[in-house]
Amino acid sequence: MNEKLGFTPYSGTLNLHLDDESTKRKGLLGENKASKLCREGFCTGLLFKASMCGLACGVVIPQVENYPEDELEIVADVNLRLKLRLYDGDKVTVTVFL
């Protein structure tokens, strides 16, 4: 993953709950070219470079049955929740680079 994003991800993801409009936009990501993730012991998924609050990050979309459509996983080289002082229910903007 670090060769695709340019950083070594912090262990763990920040899971975001999406509103209806963002859920629709997430659905469109599957139509674009992305790096396919495939690591032994993990599910496959799509990976996109992104930024959140000025920090480089990646959007991971697991390709598993019954994964919630209104959820988005974010990886970064830091613990985003701590770095950005995020609390449950906080609103953030994620920019995905296609």
Protein Blocks (a to p, Z undefined) as FASTA:
>chain_A
ZZmnopacdeddddddddfklmmmmmmmmmpccdddddehiacdddddddeehiacdddd
dddehiafkbccdddfbdfklmnopaehiacdddddZZ
